[in-house]
C-alpha cells in the first residue's frame, strides 16, 4: 500500500472525517418511519447538507447536490471527476444518513446522540450504521488523489430512508441514472464483517416474504368450560397450519417454490467462512439457559442462514396479556409470519405458495385469512471478474495481513437487486462494512471500530485503484 494513502487515511480519520462523523452522530436523524415530523424537523436534510459541504471542501471540483422534493426523503448525489484517462467507467457509492431510534440501555454514561470516543472505539447512534460510509468513501478517493494514484470517476447516491425499506431510493436512482455513466464497480459500505482481521465481501442476501395469518372460529369468545371440547381452539389450528409449511422439529421448509440449488461458488465461500470463524459463529447470540443452535456444524449453520428458507413468528394478536387471560376460548388468533427466502427464489411465487398452503382445506371449516402480505427479492452477486478477485485479495493482504473472505448473508437488502437492474451484470460489487463483533447496530452502545475502519478505507482505495473497466 502506498504510504501516502495510509498517511492520508490516518490523518483524516483523526481530524476532519472524525469531526464530521461526530457531528453527524449528534443529529437525531431518525428514519422517516420513526419520526412522523421528519420533514418539519429537517434532520435528514441537514445530514445531507452537512455531508455535501464537507465533500465540496475536500473536492472543490466535485458536484455535491442535495436532492429534495416535498413528501420524499432527501438524498445526496455526488460526482467527482476521474484522474485516470484509461478507466472509462464509474465507481458508484451507496449509503444512508438515516438512523434507527435511540433505544435504551446505553451504558457507561454513553448516549445515542452524543459521540463518545474511547480509544479506537466511537460510540453513538448511526456511527457504524452507517454514517461513516460517506466520509470513508471520500477519504479513500482523497487518499488516492494525494498519492498521485490514478482513479476512475466517482459517483454516489446517499439516501435517508434505508432503515424504513428505502421507500424513495428508486425514485432518486431514476433521477440520478443519466448522470452515473457506465458503472463498473459498486461499493456498498453498509454491510457486515464477520471479524476484524480481514476484508469481507457479502456475495448474497436472502429475500423475504411476510404475511399475517388469521384463524377465526367464533364471532366472539365464550367460556372455555362450556366451549372447549366442542369448539376447536384457534391457536391449535394455527399451529397445525404452520406445520404444513415448516417441520417444527427441524425447521425445514421443503416446498419447491421456497428452495433453490446453491451455486458451487457460494458453497466454497461458506466453507471458507466456516473454517475462519468456527464456533465463533454461535458465540454472538445471547443464549438462554441450555438453549443451543439447530446444528453445531459451522458450515451447516451458514447454509441454513444464507441459503435455506426459514420461518419466524414475529408477532401475534388475539392473545390477551397474561394478567388479562381469563378462562375464555378466544374467537381468533392472528400470527405475523416472516419467511426468509434463498437468493434466486421467485419471491412472489413463494408468497403465493405459502398463502395457498395455509388457506387450503381449513380444519373444522374455520375461517382462515391472509392479510398484509408482501415480499422482497434476494440477491446473488454477479460472477467475479479476475481483476476484482485479485484486487480484493491484494487489498486485504496489504491492509490486514490476511486474504479477504466472502460471506453469504441471511439478511435482506432489496436495493441490491434494484441496483443490478440499473447497472447490469457487468458491474462488480463490494458489499462490505464495519458491522462486526460488538458493533451493536440498532441496539444500545452502537460502536464503530476505528482501527478496522482505517484499514477498510485503505482497502477500498486499493480496489478502486485496480479498476480495469
Secondary structure as UniProt FT lines:
FT   HELIX           3..14
FT   HELIX           16..26
FT   TURN            32..34
FT   TURN            36..37
FT   HELIX           38..41
FT   HELIX           43..58
FT   TURN            60..61
FT   STRAND          63..69
FT   TURN            70..71
FT   STRAND          72..80
FT   STRAND          90..96
FT   TURN            108..109
FT   TURN            112..113
FT   STRAND          116..118
FT   TURN            119..120
FT   STRAND          121..123
FT   TURN            125..126
FT   HELIX           127..131
FT   HELIX           132..146
FT   TURN            147..148
FT   STRAND          153..159
FT   HELIX           162..164
FT   TURN            167..168
FT   HELIX           169..180
FT   STRAND          183..188
FT   STRAND          200..205
FT   STRAND          207..216
FT   STRAND          222..223
FT   HELIX           224..227
FT   TURN            229..230
FT   HELIX           234..245
FT   TURN            248..250
FT   HELIX           256..258
FT   HELIX           264..277
FT   TURN            278..279
FT   HELIX           280..283
FT   TURN            289..290
FT   HELIX           298..307
FT   STRAND          310..317
FT   HELIX           322..324
FT   STRAND          328..329
FT   STRAND          332..341
FT   TURN            343..344
FT   HELIX           347..359
FT   HELIX           363..365
FT   STRAND          367..376
FT   STRAND          379..380
FT   HELIX           386..400
FT   STRAND          405..409
FT   HELIX           415..423
FT   STRAND          428..431
FT   TURN            437..438
FT   TURN            441..442
FT   TURN            444..445
FT   STRAND          447..449
FT   HELIX           450..465
//
